[in-house]
């Protein structure tokens, strides 16, 4: 299986990053395009930065 290694350096506190990764509204504020779904184990979160390109 292919593995994607990706890193983004950000200037934010750990608590701000945690909120951004665990709250759908915060996640949407950090990403371009649409953010849909639920941030929870067993659920699906879909990021659509532009039409025709989605990550779930």
CORWOZI-V347574 format. One record per residue. RES is the residue in three letters. BURIAL is b if it has 16 or more other C-alpha atoms within 10 Angstrom, else e. D_FIRST is the distance of its C-alpha to the first C-alpha in whole Angstrom. Layout:
# CORWOZI-V347574
RES/BURIAL/D_FIRST
RES/BURIAL/D_FIRST
This chain:
# CORWOZI-V347574
UNK/e/0
UNK/e/4
UNK/e/7
UNK/e/10
UNK/e/13
UNK/e/16
UNK/e/20
UNK/e/23
UNK/e/26
UNK/e/29
UNK/e/32
UNK/e/32
UNK/e/33
UNK/e/31
UNK/e/33
UNK/e/32
UNK/e/28
UNK/e/28
UNK/e/30
UNK/b/28
UNK/e/25
UNK/e/27
UNK/e/29
UNK/b/29
UNK/e/32
UNK/e/31
UNK/b/27
UNK/b/29
UNK/e/31
UNK/e/29
UNK/e/27
UNK/e/28
UNK/e/28
UNK/e/27
UNK/b/26
UNK/e/26
UNK/e/25
UNK/e/26
UNK/e/24
UNK/e/24
UNK/e/22
UNK/e/21
UNK/e/22
UNK/e/20
UNK/e/21
UNK/e/21
UNK/b/22
UNK/b/23
UNK/e/24
UNK/e/26
UNK/e/26
UNK/e/24
UNK/e/21
UNK/e/20
UNK/e/17
UNK/e/17
